[in-house]
Amino acid sequence: MQNLAADLVVLIHFLFIVFVVMGGLWVLRWRPVIYLHLPAAVWGALIEFYGWICPLTTLENELRKEHGGAYQTGFIEHYLLPIIYPQGLTREIQLLLGVCVIVINVIVYYFVFKQWLSQKKSL
């Protein structure tokens, strides 16, 4: 059961990463998401810039430890774990990932605010 719980944490972690990077696109459609996305994007960038360990990583590791610490070869381990925890992740790559999070979100929010301004002008 802990392995299933750990897999669920990995899936949630992956979805959170996708939300951090691409959640601004959701804001284009549903404005209130900005209140969830901006803090998530800041958190994601800070994790990378400071090299912190995400609490979801800690939770997953604890759940796996309770189950013997071994990965089974399934979808989660084969496809998602290498994305979340790439081999050869260096401090420089973490910094680059943090910059990418910021750049992508600045570009997306440029379009978000441009859309909002054009909607205000048309009123």
Long-range contacts (C-beta under 8 A, 24 or more apart in sequence): 2-63, 2-64, 2-66, 2-67, 3-63, 3-64, 3-67, 3-72, 5-63, 6-60, 6-63, 6-64, 6-67, 7-74, 7-76, 9-56, 9-59, 9-60, 9-63, 10-60, 10-76, 10-80, 10-81, 10-84, 11-76, 11-80, 12-56, 13-54, 13-56, 13-57, 13-60, 13-84, 14-80, 14-83, 14-84, 16-40, 16-44, 16-56, 17-44, 17-83, 17-84, 20-44, 20-101, 21-100, 21-101, 21-104, 21-105, 22-104, 22-108, 24-104, 24-105, 24-108, 24-109, 24-112, 25-108, 27-108, 27-109, 27-112, 28-108, 28-111, 28-112, 28-115, 31-116, 34-112, 41-101, 41-102, 41-105, 44-98, 44-101, 45-98, 45-101, 45-102, 46-98, 47-98, 48-94, 48-95, 48-97, 48-98, 48-101, 49-94, 49-95, 49-98, 51-91, 51-94, 57-85
